């Protein structure tokens, strides 16, 4: 079997490792914009090109007799890569453009959730008019400002966090309106978590919950990033989540997949990523993504016990209900090493040295290889993942690995620590009792 992975980041390296472990012994191919050394090492062949160059990707897939393509990042999905591949008889694990819109158009998604009465939708408005947007901010006061399109996890700003007051929110809204539609929502107070699921458009197979950390620096300070790291528990539940909370989040995602086919007549096939915030009133939807999270894929894919190729085949053939998808009952902690100055003014083209990382897993992300050396690009560079029986042990494994990676890089030290997790627990206990 020939399998193609589109994308060259840490998420795609995690996918490639899962594919390479398959009992089907597939031949792996990849399309990526820069040579990810981890992916390249696992591949029979790869093509270096823009991942949104649909014609080149399709030609490459056809010339290598690809049986299944797996799409990693969001940009090719928004460009319609799944539609193009399937029009050329290449089965693809990823949603078609009609339903991938749930990620790349936030205004469409909120209107869709409202139309189908999907639980977890906050108070919101979608705006192209500056005066109407400012009026809404005056009414709500505490808001989240979201450009409707793709922003790589860095476009959302919230009053009280990145925006000091409603006037700053208005200023940012005006700036964003120059580029298109803006979604303005009530500010939600709580703890964020991620729930990801494999789906063939009918059945959803859920992975353990994960908590990502967007802020650049320890203590949840600094600007938003694509994600500095994440952790998961030995069970499906994070320490601050109840079974009722998880069941509610699962129901929201099941209802979303069912509503998508009603709205578009297109089954949603691939990965559905639900980004939730747990409030005192239960889970609310921050956003949906149409692919694995990065870094969250690096938490859950190493735990996957079911053959990845069996899952991918069931998704593209529409019989996922026949597959028992299971994950090891282990804790994980993922920590990213990023270039100095990231995300606002990162150093680029500096080399990274990797020493003895011992029991940790290593995933290359936004790096490139040249003359046997690995260099930064300015975005997140390398992730390490600890897998163990407890979060504490997993965090120690990840931290020890980072101490043996050198270069002009930094990482958050507090992700997965008992102190930060207890802070999350105390926060939710306070909200629930208020």
PyMOL commands that set and color helices and strands:
alter all, ss='L'
color gray80, all
select helices_A, chain A and resi 10-20+37-42+54-63+74-78+81-87+97-104+106-115+130-140+166-177+243-264+296-303+308-317+320-322+391-402+418-433
alter helices_A, ss='H'
color red, helices_A
select strands_A, chain A and resi 2-6+27-32+45-48+68-71+91-93+124-127+143-147+157-158+182-186+191-199+204-206+211-212+215-217+221-224+229-232+270-279+282-289+331-339+351-354+361-364+367-370+373-376+380-388+405-406+409-410
alter strands_A, ss='S'
color yellow, strands_A
deselect
rebuild
show_as cartoon
